[in-house]
Amino acid sequence: MAITKEELHEYLAPLSVDPSPDAKKEFETHVNILFDHWVSHQNKEALEASSNNSDIKTYIDFMEVFYALVFTSKMKYAEKIEYLFMCIDCDCDGDIEFEEVVLGVKSCEAGLSRMRGDNPAPERRIFDLATEWFNQARSISETNTITEDSFVLFCSDPKYPVYRVLSLYAEAEGSVDEDSDIDKEGGGSNENTQQSPENDEESSFGPRTSGDQFMAVKP
């Protein structure tokens, strides 16, 4: 979902709870900084073009921003899981299909990476990890899709690898040292066996290329 800076202000406005003029001005400043940061890490040419020509609009991917804000917010862990389910369930039918998981993991990885100023992991790694997680989550209820109850259990039970990724941001203490949350997880395995945290380094992906960017495009 590609949006402009004006639309980002509109979508994030409900988060501004202080109605005072000073607070509103500060909030708008932070939104502007967030938008410019996002653009600078996805398309420097577009940022330069828009700064030189007010008629050219620059777009960012709102879902990337939203996932990053949910992960790094001070919401309780259970609330984050609830918001993530709503994000991934794009058609709002109450369960999650495979394509929605792929899109969700892709947007989430891109959002968290851009917030840190890094490049997202390559698309193939994201697809492999999304496939692995989808199969693990749907196997909980033995269905073809992921139910909400299965999703909550999948994200809450330490025996599932996604728990470690979510736990990195449980208290929103800042960015992590790894280049990528997917690299941290070491996903993309075709096996459903779980690895202990001390084996993460051995199971991590290899070096990523600088060209692996997920660009937000104008609709």
Secondary structure, DSSP 8 states (H G I E B T S, - for coil): -EE-HHHHHHHHGGG----SHHHHHHHHHHHHHHHHHHHHTT-HHHHHHHHH-TTS---EEHHHHHHHHHHHS---HHHHHHHHHHHH-TT-SSEE-HHHHHHHHHHHHHHHHHHHT-----HHHHHHHHHHHHHHHHHHHTSSSEEHHHHHHHHH-TTSTHHHHHHHTTT-----SSS-HHHHHT---SS-----GGGHHHHS-----TT--------
